[in-house]
Amino acid sequence: MSGHSHAANIAGKKSKSDAAKAKVFTKLGREISVVVKEGGGDPVSNQKLRDVIAKCRAANMPNDNIWRSIKKAAGEGGATEYVANTYEGYAPGGVAVIVETLTDNRNRTVSDIRHAFDKNGGSLGASGCVSYMFDRKGLIVIEKGDLDEDEFMMAALEAGAADVLLTDDGYFEVYTDPNDFSSVREALEQQEYAFVSAEVTNIPQNYVEVTDEETLVKIKKMLAMLEDLDDVQEVYHNADIDEDEEEE
């Protein structure tokens, strides 16, 4: 993973403005809606819902918001039907980009995403054109703080983690097979570890270093445009830039 700190990016996202946090909560509400429609509104019997609730809590989404979203999704005809779609393409400089969406209007979504790519010198490609450059993994991020390194790593591995890294900026990154993510997360949760984030994500196999300033500006603008779209849930890329740089 070439020493790239996913934890630093995640921590940077959590420090955004209240308006940005509200947008994040809206996106998480859509995730709740989808998993409740699939498996019901009871977290005890709906594993995916438990995972999304953990993701919401790691993002500091208030419990009232979480349960309101669950009740709305579980109500008869009360919630919008969202469909998941994934788009792939390239940003300038050969940077690979994956965009995950939940939408009630696919035509609107693909039009908005294509516009973000085209406006900034990127190109939207066919399904599968860049996803092979990423590995699908569970990722749980925990701030080290006063935790004992050896003790925590042993706990994570015993819980079923595939790998545990301590980043230079003081975070544990716990990687799991996607199929083991829920059980590892719940085992660590039961031991009262507090998560900075907990989700199944796409990890780049390699990173693209961008040295040209003009190209870097275009990449940042494109990523910002994509992340600002209401229908976009997640944007993954393999540019070697950190969250602070993206926010400039």
Backbone as CSV, one residue per row, in Angstrom:
resi,resn,N_x,N_y,N_z,CA_x,CA_y,CA_z,C_x,C_y,C_z
1,MET,0.813,-1.194,0.000,0.000,0.000,0.000,0.852,1.251,0.000
2,SER,2.122,1.105,-0.193,3.090,2.177,-0.441,3.057,3.296,0.585
3,GLY,2.677,2.966,1.824,2.733,3.945,2.881,1.684,5.032,2.799
4,HIS,0.761,4.919,1.865,-0.271,5.943,1.704,-1.246,5.853,2.870
5,SER,-1.515,6.972,3.547,-2.365,6.959,4.726,-3.827,7.219,4.365
6,HIS,-4.610,6.154,4.341,-6.042,6.311,4.131,-6.672,6.972,5.350
7,ALA,-6.086,6.720,6.530,-6.629,7.288,7.758,-6.582,8.801,7.733
8,ALA,-5.495,9.383,7.220,-5.373,10.841,7.174,-6.457,11.445,6.291
9,ASN,-6.739,10.808,5.161,-7.803,11.291,4.275,-9.161,11.239,4.958
10,ILE,-9.419,10.144,5.657,-10.700,9.981,6.334,-10.850,11.004,7.450
11,ALA,-9.777,11.213,8.228,-9.827,12.203,9.304,-10.052,13.600,8.733
12,GLY,-9.462,13.871,7.575,-9.651,15.163,6.925,-11.093,15.376,6.521
13,LYS,-11.731,14.334,6.009,-13.134,14.440,5.607,-14.031,14.708,6.814
14,LYS,-13.684,14.122,7.966,-14.529,14.283,9.145,-14.443,15.689,9.736
15,SER,-13.422,16.458,9.355,-13.255,17.801,9.907,-13.882,18.867,9.016
16,LYS,-14.675,18.473,8.039,-15.280,19.430,7.128,-16.330,20.303,7.824
17,SER,-16.816,21.297,7.110,-17.797,22.232,7.635,-19.122,21.533,7.937
18,ASP,-19.984,22.243,8.686,-21.293,21.680,9.020,-22.110,21.388,7.761
19,ALA,-22.014,22.279,6.766,-22.763,22.067,5.521,-22.302,20.799,4.823
20,ALA,-20.981,20.565,4.823,-20.431,19.360,4.199,-20.852,18.118,4.984
21,LYS,-20.875,18.233,6.318,-21.308,17.100,7.143,-22.769,16.759,6.871
22,ALA,-23.593,17.804,6.687,-25.010,17.572,6.390,-25.162,16.791,5.100
23,LYS,-24.318,17.096,4.106,-24.362,16.367,2.836,-23.956,14.904,3.048
24,VAL,-22.947,14.690,3.898,-22.517,13.326,4.216,-23.655,12.559,4.882
25,PHE,-24.359,13.214,5.815,-25.467,12.548,6.505,-26.583,12.191,5.522
26,THR,-26.819,13.056,4.545,-27.834,12.768,3.522,-27.456,11.534,2.723
27,LYS,-26.179,11.438,2.351,-25.705,10.285,1.590,-25.826,9.001,2.425
28,LEU,-25.490,9.101,3.720,-25.617,7.940,4.590,-27.088,7.535,4.743
29,GLY,-27.978,8.528,4.744,-29.407,8.237,4.795,-29.856,7.412,3.606
30,ARG,-29.270,7.691,2.438,-29.596,6.892,1.250,-29.116,5.453,1.421
31,GLU,-27.930,5.279,1.992,-27.427,3.919,2.219,-28.358,3.156,3.157
32,ILE,-28.810,3.841,4.210,-29.757,3.208,5.137,-31.014,2.785,4.397
33,SER,-31.528,3.673,3.553,-32.750,3.380,2.802,-32.615,2.111,1.980
34,VAL,-31.482,1.955,1.307,-31.265,0.796,0.438,-31.190,-0.492,1.241
35,VAL,-30.415,-0.499,2.331,-30.243,-1.759,3.076,-31.506,-2.125,3.848
36,VAL,-32.289,-1.111,4.272,-33.556,-1.415,4.940,-34.546,-2.013,3.944
37,LYS,-34.592,-1.475,2.731,-35.471,-2.034,1.696,-35.090,-3.476,1.381
38,GLU,-33.774,-3.764,1.438,-33.299,-5.118,1.113,-33.570,-6.108,2.239
39,GLY,-33.293,-5.680,3.483,-33.312,-6.657,4.576,-34.120,-6.295,5.792
40,GLY,-34.887,-5.209,5.740,-35.726,-4.833,6.872,-35.054,-3.841,7.807
41,GLY,-35.864,-3.268,8.717,-35.382,-2.193,9.573,-34.883,-2.623,10.935
42,ASP,-34.728,-3.933,11.161,-34.237,-4.428,12.450,-32.746,-4.757,12.344
43,PRO,-31.888,-3.990,13.012,-30.436,-4.243,12.917,-30.033,-5.630,13.416
44,VAL,-30.827,-6.199,14.312,-30.487,-7.521,14.851,-30.470,-8.572,13.746
45,SER,-31.428,-8.467,12.824,-31.536,-9.470,11.761,-30.977,-8.993,10.419
46,ASN,-30.563,-7.739,10.344,-30.063,-7.168,9.086,-28.603,-6.758,9.253
47,GLN,-27.704,-7.665,8.833,-26.262,-7.416,8.993,-25.820,-6.155,8.256
48,LYS,-26.309,-5.952,7.030,-25.913,-4.772,6.266,-26.328,-3.485,6.957
49,LEU,-27.489,-3.519,7.609,-27.938,-2.339,8.343,-27.019,-2.072,9.527
50,ARG,-26.587,-3.126,10.220,-25.649,-2.929,11.333,-24.361,-2.284,10.848
51,ASP,-23.894,-2.724,9.676,-22.664,-2.158,9.119,-22.836,-0.675,8.776
52,VAL,-23.986,-0.335,8.189,-24.215,1.067,7.828,-24.372,1.927,9.078
53,ILE,-25.025,1.397,10.108,-25.148,2.143,11.363,-23.776,2.425,11.956
54,ALA,-22.882,1.439,11.907,-21.520,1.650,12.404,-20.807,2.722,11.591
55,LYS,-21.020,2.723,10.281,-20.437,3.741,9.402,-20.993,5.123,9.751
56,CYS,-22.281,5.194,10.011,-22.915,6.459,10.388,-22.337,6.992,11.693
57,ARG,-22.193,6.118,12.666,-21.679,6.551,13.971,-20.231,6.996,13.882
58,ALA,-19.450,6.312,13.035,-18.056,6.727,12.838,-17.993,8.111,12.199
59,ALA,-19.025,8.456,11.402,-19.080,9.784,10.768,-19.742,10.816,11.675
60,ASN,-20.018,10.428,12.925,-20.634,11.318,13.920,-22.058,11.739,13.545
61,MET,-22.754,10.874,12.835,-24.156,11.130,12.517,-24.988,10.902,13.783
62,PRO,-25.797,11.875,14.193,-26.579,11.727,15.428,-27.514,10.523,15.371
63,ASN,-27.708,9.871,16.517,-28.582,8.697,16.585,-29.994,9.012,16.120
64,ASP,-30.491,10.215,16.453,-31.837,10.595,16.022,-31.952,10.554,14.500
65,ASN,-30.922,11.037,13.814,-30.918,11.021,12.346,-30.915,9.595,11.818
66,ILE,-30.105,8.752,12.451,-29.988,7.357,12.016,-31.343,6.657,12.112
67,TRP,-31.988,6.755,13.281,-33.244,6.018,13.485,-34.386,6.636,12.695
68,ARG,-34.331,7.937,12.471,-35.346,8.579,11.624,-35.266,8.040,10.199
69,SER,-34.020,7.875,9.712,-33.817,7.350,8.361,-34.298,5.901,8.262
70,ILE,-34.032,5.123,9.319,-34.466,3.725,9.322,-35.994,3.638,9.296
71,LYS,-36.650,4.434,10.133,-38.117,4.408,10.198,-38.738,4.861,8.873
72,LYS,-38.138,5.890,8.273,-38.651,6.378,6.995,-38.534,5.301,5.914
73,ALA,-37.376,4.626,5.886,-37.160,3.587,4.877,-38.076,2.390,5.095
74,ALA,-38.393,2.109,6.358,-39.225,0.943,6.672,-40.705,1.226,6.485
75,GLY,-41.084,2.502,6.356,-42.491,2.866,6.203,-43.022,2.476,4.833
76,GLU,-44.313,2.223,4.777,-44.945,1.798,3.529,-44.988,2.948,2.525
77,GLY,-44.206,2.835,1.463,-44.232,3.821,0.391,-43.702,5.182,0.774
78,GLY,-43.047,5.275,1.937,-42.610,6.585,2.403,-41.235,6.999,1.950
79,ALA,-40.455,6.089,1.411,-39.069,6.406,1.066,-38.846,6.281,-0.440
80,THR,-37.952,7.100,-0.927,-37.581,7.052,-2.344,-36.824,5.765,-2.641
81,GLU,-37.067,5.184,-3.803,-36.350,3.975,-4.222,-35.051,4.380,-4.912
82,TYR,-33.933,3.941,-4.352,-32.629,4.259,-4.930,-32.008,3.008,-5.550
83,VAL,-31.318,3.199,-6.674,-30.638,2.110,-7.368,-29.143,2.404,-7.385
84,ALA,-28.336,1.383,-7.118,-26.881,1.549,-7.099,-26.309,1.396,-8.501
85,ASN,-25.412,2.300,-8.868,-24.669,2.217,-10.120,-23.232,2.639,-9.859
86,THR,-22.310,2.036,-10.594,-20.895,2.388,-10.477,-20.369,2.833,-11.829
87,TYR,-19.593,3.918,-11.831,-19.024,4.476,-13.058,-17.505,4.517,-12.914
88,GLU,-16.816,4.311,-14.024,-15.362,4.289,-14.016,-14.806,5.161,-15.134
89,GLY,-13.617,5.690,-14.916,-12.992,6.511,-15.940,-11.645,7.019,-15.494
90,TYR,-11.156,8.006,-16.221,-9.836,8.564,-15.941,-9.914,10.069,-15.733
91,ALA,-9.211,10.544,-14.728,-8.958,11.970,-14.565,-7.698,12.305,-15.362
92,PRO,-7.379,13.596,-15.535,-6.137,13.955,-16.223,-4.927,13.295,-15.562
93,GLY,-3.883,13.067,-16.350,-2.670,12.456,-15.829,-2.744,10.956,-15.685
94,GLY,-3.783,10.334,-16.266,-3.906,8.878,-16.178,-4.377,8.378,-14.823
95,VAL,-4.993,9.247,-14.039,-5.491,8.865,-12.712,-6.809,8.095,-12.854
96,ALA,-6.873,6.911,-12.259,-8.071,6.081,-12.318,-9.090,6.548,-11.289
97,VAL,-10.364,6.559,-11.691,-11.436,7.041,-10.813,-12.617,6.076,-10.862
98,ILE,-13.131,5.731,-9.691,-14.358,4.938,-9.564,-15.376,5.782,-8.805
99,VAL,-16.593,5.850,-9.318,-17.658,6.645,-8.695,-18.839,5.731,-8.381
100,GLU,-19.179,5.610,-7.108,-20.319,4.805,-6.688,-21.502,5.728,-6.419
101,THR,-22.676,5.374,-6.942,-23.848,6.230,-6.810,-25.058,5.468,-6.299
102,LEU,-25.972,6.202,-5.695,-27.315,5.723,-5.384,-28.263,6.778,-5.936
103,THR,-29.126,6.392,-6.850,-29.927,7.393,-7.542,-31.353,6.916,-7.804
104,ASP,-32.259,7.887,-7.908,-33.622,7.592,-8.339,-33.837,8.047,-9.778
105,ASN,-32.751,8.489,-10.426,-32.827,8.948,-11.817,-31.478,8.715,-12.487
106,ARG,-31.312,7.547,-13.101,-30.022,7.172,-13.677,-29.581,8.137,-14.772
107,ASN,-30.504,8.607,-15.595,-30.129,9.511,-16.688,-29.522,10.811,-16.159
108,ARG,-30.140,11.352,-15.106,-29.592,12.564,-14.489,-28.191,12.306,-13.935
109,THR,-28.037,11.182,-13.273,-26.767,10.874,-12.625,-25.636,10.718,-13.635
110,VAL,-25.848,9.925,-14.673,-24.780,9.710,-15.649,-24.452,11.004,-16.384
111,SER,-25.457,11.856,-16.610,-25.216,13.144,-17.256,-24.340,14.034,-16.379
112,ASP,-24.649,14.082,-15.081,-23.864,14.909,-14.154,-22.432,14.402,-14.022
113,ILE,-22.276,13.081,-13.971,-20.935,12.509,-13.829,-20.121,12.737,-15.095
114,ARG,-20.741,12.532,-16.248,-20.035,12.770,-17.505,-19.583,14.235,-17.618
115,HIS,-20.440,15.138,-17.170,-20.106,16.568,-17.209,-18.878,16.861,-16.343
116,ALA,-18.821,16.260,-15.147,-17.679,16.479,-14.249,-16.381,15.974,-14.872
117,PHE,-16.452,14.807,-15.525,-15.262,14.271,-16.205,-14.863,15.183,-17.364
118,ASP,-15.811,15.486,-18.246,-15.506,16.252,-19.462,-15.008,17.656,-19.150
119,LYS,-15.612,18.307,-18.195,-15.284,19.699,-17.876,-13.841,19.854,-17.394
120,ASN,-13.298,18.778,-16.817,-11.969,18.863,-16.216,-10.924,18.012,-16.937
121,GLY,-11.190,17.689,-18.192,-10.198,16.971,-18.987,-10.105,15.491,-18.712
122,GLY,-11.137,14.922,-18.089,-11.148,13.493,-17.845,-11.955,12.771,-18.904
123,SER,-12.108,11.472,-18.739,-12.901,10.696,-19.697,-13.606,9.567,-18.970
124,LEU,-14.917,9.512,-19.143,-15.721,8.442,-18.561,-15.586,7.210,-19.441
125,GLY,-15.280,6.065,-18.813,-15.024,4.852,-19.591,-16.068,3.782,-19.368
126,ALA,-15.806,2.617,-19.925,-16.724,1.484,-19.793,-16.541,0.806,-18.441
127,SER,-17.560,0.061,-18.030,-17.477,-0.684,-16.782,-16.288,-1.639,-16.809
128,GLY,-15.483,-1.606,-15.759,-14.316,-2.483,-15.666,-13.027,-1.889,-16.179
129,CYS,-13.084,-0.653,-16.699,-11.883,-0.089,-17.323,-10.792,0.263,-16.310
130,VAL,-11.173,0.528,-15.042,-10.144,0.842,-14.035,-10.296,0.039,-12.749
131,SER,-11.427,-0.632,-12.564,-11.658,-1.302,-11.278,-10.626,-2.393,-10.993
132,TYR,-10.006,-2.937,-12.040,-8.985,-3.968,-11.835,-7.736,-3.405,-11.162
133,MET,-7.616,-2.077,-11.110,-6.470,-1.434,-10.461,-6.683,-1.254,-8.957
134,PHE,-7.857,-1.653,-8.453,-8.201,-1.490,-7.042,-8.519,-2.853,-6.432
135,ASP,-8.292,-2.965,-5.144,-8.678,-4.158,-4.394,-9.833,-3.798,-3.469
136,ARG,-10.850,-4.646,-3.450,-11.996,-4.433,-2.567,-11.650,-4.994,-1.192
137,LYS,-11.639,-4.136,-0.178,-11.252,-4.564,1.169,-12.124,-3.885,2.214
138,GLY,-12.283,-4.554,3.341,-12.836,-3.884,4.500,-11.738,-3.056,5.144
139,LEU,-12.069,-1.857,5.589,-11.083,-0.977,6.223,-11.700,-0.348,7.471
140,ILE,-11.083,-0.620,8.602,-11.497,-0.025,9.877,-10.340,0.835,10.363
141,VAL,-10.626,2.095,10.637,-9.594,3.033,11.090,-9.857,3.401,12.538
142,ILE,-8.821,3.280,13.360,-8.914,3.563,14.796,-7.722,4.430,15.194
143,GLU,-7.996,5.517,15.902,-6.904,6.385,16.347,-6.110,5.671,17.437
144,LYS,-4.779,5.724,17.326,-3.942,4.988,18.276,-4.076,5.551,19.683
145,GLY,-3.927,6.863,19.822,-4.027,7.456,21.158,-3.138,6.744,22.149
146,ASP,-3.752,6.275,23.242,-2.985,5.586,24.297,-3.012,4.069,24.148
147,LEU,-3.543,3.574,23.030,-3.627,2.121,22.850,-2.243,1.514,22.730
148,ASP,-2.082,0.340,23.306,-0.832,-0.407,23.171,-0.788,-1.038,21.784
149,GLU,0.276,-0.774,21.030,0.359,-1.216,19.637,0.257,-2.735,19.509
150,ASP,1.072,-3.449,20.268,1.086,-4.913,20.158,-0.248,-5.520,20.591
151,GLU,-0.806,-4.966,21.663,-2.068,-5.495,22.184,-3.196,-5.293,21.183
152,PHE,-3.250,-4.099,20.575,-4.321,-3.849,19.621,-4.155,-4.704,18.366
153,MET,-2.937,-4.784,17.850,-2.714,-5.579,16.645,-3.099,-7.034,16.877
154,MET,-2.782,-7.553,18.052,-3.150,-8.936,18.368,-4.668,-9.086,18.422
155,ALA,-5.338,-8.102,19.019,-6.805,-8.160,19.107,-7.442,-8.145,17.725
156,ALA,-6.909,-7.307,16.839,-7.460,-7.204,15.484,-7.236,-8.485,14.693
157,LEU,-6.053,-9.043,14.797,-5.749,-10.278,14.076,-6.572,-11.445,14.619
158,GLU,-6.748,-11.487,15.930,-7.570,-12.545,16.522,-9.029,-12.410,16.103
159,ALA,-9.445,-11.161,15.831,-10.818,-10.927,15.382,-11.024,-11.345,13.933
160,GLY,-9.916,-11.601,13.221,-10.028,-12.061,11.839,-9.493,-11.103,10.791
161,ALA,-8.811,-10.030,11.228,-8.248,-9.073,10.280,-7.167,-9.728,9.431
162,ALA,-7.067,-9.284,8.169,-6.039,-9.805,7.272,-4.709,-9.099,7.485
163,ASP,-4.762,-7.821,7.870,-3.548,-7.035,8.062,-3.870,-5.838,8.941
164,VAL,-2.879,-5.378,9.690,-3.033,-4.188,10.532,-1.785,-3.326,10.353
165,LEU,-2.004,-2.047,10.050,-0.897,-1.115,9.884,-1.048,0.042,10.856
166,LEU,0.081,0.545,11.355,0.087,1.773,12.145,0.707,2.860,11.279
167,THR,-0.063,3.893,10.959,0.428,4.943,10.074,1.318,5.920,10.834
168,ASP,2.088,6.683,10.081,2.985,7.660,10.689,2.231,8.754,11.433
169,ASP,0.963,8.975,11.038,0.195,10.029,11.695,-0.701,9.510,12.819
170,GLY,-0.422,8.292,13.275,-1.035,7.824,14.511,-2.392,7.150,14.409
171,TYR,-2.614,6.399,13.336,-3.869,5.656,13.192,-3.572,4.187,12.891
172,PHE,-4.406,3.314,13.434,-4.381,1.917,13.021,-5.307,1.759,11.824
173,GLU,-4.837,1.104,10.780,-5.663,0.739,9.640,-5.802,-0.781,9.654
174,VAL,-7.025,-1.240,9.874,-7.308,-2.668,9.959,-7.956,-3.104,8.649
175,TYR,-7.290,-3.991,7.922,-7.788,-4.452,6.626,-8.375,-5.851,6.767
176,THR,-9.506,-6.069,6.081,-10.157,-7.372,6.131,-10.588,-7.791,4.729
177,ASP,-10.819,-9.072,4.572,-11.546,-9.550,3.395,-12.961,-8.985,3.501
178,PRO,-13.569,-8.582,2.369,-14.932,-8.030,2.444,-15.917,-8.937,3.176
179,ASN,-15.762,-10.244,3.005,-16.679,-11.194,3.649,-16.476,-11.283,5.157
180,ASP,-15.295,-10.859,5.635,-14.993,-10.914,7.068,-15.209,-9.573,7.757
181,PHE,-15.519,-8.535,6.978,-15.580,-7.186,7.528,-16.535,-7.073,8.716
182,SER,-17.753,-7.571,8.555,-18.763,-7.408,9.603,-18.346,-8.074,10.902
183,SER,-17.830,-9.295,10.807,-17.458,-10.023,12.024,-16.267,-9.355,12.716
184,VAL,-15.300,-8.858,11.948,-14.146,-8.169,12.541,-14.602,-6.870,13.195
185,ARG,-15.442,-6.113,12.478,-15.928,-4.845,13.040,-16.671,-5.076,14.343
186,GLU,-17.552,-6.078,14.371,-18.340,-6.314,15.574,-17.479,-6.815,16.727
187,ALA,-16.449,-7.598,16.416,-15.555,-8.082,17.475,-14.804,-6.922,18.117
188,LEU,-14.336,-5.989,17.293,-13.617,-4.829,17.833,-14.572,-3.875,18.547
189,GLU,-15.785,-3.781,18.022,-16.803,-2.924,18.645,-17.136,-3.442,20.043
190,GLN,-17.221,-4.763,20.179,-17.522,-5.368,21.479,-16.422,-5.128,22.497
191,GLN,-15.203,-4.897,21.986,-14.081,-4.577,22.872,-13.965,-3.072,23.107
192,GLU,-14.987,-2.336,22.635,-15.152,-0.900,22.888,-14.066,-0.033,22.247
193,TYR,-13.565,-0.484,21.107,-12.680,0.377,20.331,-13.533,1.373,19.545
194,ALA,-13.120,2.634,19.529,-13.861,3.682,18.824,-13.314,3.832,17.415
195,PHE,-14.216,3.818,16.421,-13.804,3.855,15.023,-13.789,5.279,14.487
196,VAL,-12.744,5.599,13.745,-12.735,6.822,12.937,-13.572,6.576,11.683
197,SER,-13.473,5.363,11.149,-14.318,4.932,10.032,-14.357,3.418,10.008
198,ALA,-15.392,2.886,9.355,-15.525,1.434,9.222,-16.389,1.164,7.997
199,GLU,-15.780,0.662,6.933,-16.532,0.428,5.703,-15.755,-0.498,4.766
200,VAL,-16.469,-1.072,3.811,-15.839,-1.813,2.725,-15.537,-0.802,1.621
201,THR,-14.296,-0.791,1.149,-13.848,0.283,0.272,-12.964,-0.261,-0.847
202,ASN,-12.568,0.607,-1.753,-11.657,0.252,-2.842,-10.275,0.835,-2.571
203,ILE,-9.285,-0.020,-2.492,-7.916,0.402,-2.187,-7.076,0.310,-3.455
204,PRO,-6.453,1.414,-3.895,-5.607,1.347,-5.095,-4.420,0.404,-4.898
205,GLN,-4.113,-0.356,-5.929,-2.941,-1.231,-5.873,-1.654,-0.426,-5.993
206,ASN,-1.718,0.658,-6.739,-0.582,1.568,-6.901,-1.122,2.989,-7.029
207,TYR,-0.243,3.955,-6.747,-0.648,5.358,-6.821,0.073,6.072,-7.952
208,VAL,-0.645,7.037,-8.556,-0.090,7.832,-9.645,0.401,9.154,-9.076
209,GLU,1.682,9.425,-9.222,2.241,10.700,-8.761,1.987,11.759,-9.819
210,VAL,1.410,12.863,-9.406,1.099,13.961,-10.325,1.992,15.144,-9.975
211,THR,2.880,15.498,-10.890,3.836,16.574,-10.617,3.479,17.873,-11.339
212,ASP,2.688,17.787,-12.404,2.307,18.986,-13.146,1.191,19.724,-12.406
213,GLU,1.434,20.996,-12.073,0.494,21.757,-11.255,-0.856,21.937,-11.939
214,GLU,-0.851,22.189,-13.239,-2.108,22.389,-13.963,-2.953,21.119,-13.966
215,THR,-2.286,19.987,-14.151,-2.987,18.702,-14.115,-3.551,18.441,-12.723
216,LEU,-2.785,18.773,-11.704,-3.216,18.571,-10.320,-4.468,19.386,-10.011
217,VAL,-4.504,20.620,-10.485,-5.667,21.481,-10.274,-6.908,20.870,-10.926
218,LYS,-6.762,20.360,-12.140,-7.892,19.747,-12.843,-8.396,18.519,-12.096
219,ILE,-7.470,17.712,-11.588,-7.866,16.509,-10.836,-8.650,16.902,-9.591
220,LYS,-8.140,17.876,-8.846,-8.820,18.317,-7.621,-10.223,18.830,-7.920
221,LYS,-10.339,19.630,-8.985,-11.649,20.186,-9.339,-12.623,19.081,-9.742
222,MET,-12.122,18.103,-10.482,-12.981,17.014,-10.918,-13.463,16.193,-9.728
223,LEU,-12.564,15.851,-8.824,-12.943,15.076,-7.646,-13.939,15.844,-6.785
224,ALA,-13.706,17.150,-6.635,-14.617,17.978,-5.836,-16.008,18.035,-6.469
225,MET,-16.060,18.179,-7.797,-17.348,18.216,-8.495,-18.104,16.909,-8.312
226,LEU,-17.392,15.794,-8.440,-18.032,14.487,-8.293,-18.557,14.288,-6.874
227,GLU,-17.738,14.611,-5.887,-18.136,14.391,-4.498,-19.286,15.298,-4.085
228,ASP,-19.445,16.415,-4.780,-20.508,17.362,-4.442,-21.870,16.959,-5.018
229,LEU,-21.874,16.002,-5.936,-23.133,15.564,-6.544,-23.974,14.780,-5.528
230,ASP,-25.257,15.111,-5.448,-26.129,14.456,-4.470,-26.216,12.948,-4.675
231,ASP,-26.152,12.500,-5.929,-26.303,11.077,-6.230,-25.036,10.262,-5.977
232,VAL,-23.921,10.930,-5.759,-22.637,10.240,-5.587,-22.428,9.879,-4.122
233,GLN,-22.175,8.604,-3.866,-21.916,8.122,-2.514,-20.425,8.127,-2.186
234,GLU,-19.612,7.597,-3.096,-18.172,7.489,-2.856,-17.412,7.754,-4.141
235,VAL,-16.249,8.377,-4.011,-15.337,8.577,-5.138,-13.983,7.999,-4.739
236,TYR,-13.499,7.053,-5.521,-12.194,6.449,-5.281,-11.250,6.831,-6.408
237,HIS,-9.987,7.067,-6.075,-9.007,7.406,-7.117,-7.625,6.938,-6.670
238,ASN,-6.691,6.903,-7.601,-5.331,6.475,-7.255,-4.298,7.580,-7.448
239,ALA,-4.748,8.845,-7.340,-3.796,9.958,-7.375,-3.094,10.060,-6.031
240,ASP,-1.813,10.330,-6.045,-1.038,10.431,-4.813,-1.162,11.845,-4.250
241,ILE,-2.372,12.181,-3.771,-2.622,13.457,-3.130,-3.379,13.183,-1.845
242,ASP,-3.237,14.054,-0.847,-3.946,13.816,0.408,-5.181,14.698,0.478
243,GLU,-5.972,14.484,1.521,-7.261,15.163,1.631,-7.110,16.666,1.738
244,ASP,-6.072,17.129,2.434,-5.867,18.576,2.559,-5.631,19.203,1.208
245,GLU,-4.868,18.511,0.352,-4.605,19.037,-0.991,-5.894,19.103,-1.786
246,GLU,-6.766,18.104,-1.640,-8.024,18.098,-2.369,-8.910,19.252,-1.953
247,GLU,-8.768,19.698,-0.712,-9.653,20.737,-0.197,-9.210,22.127,-0.609
248,GLU,-8.035,22.294,-1.126,-7.521,23.609,-1.441,-8.407,24.325,-2.442
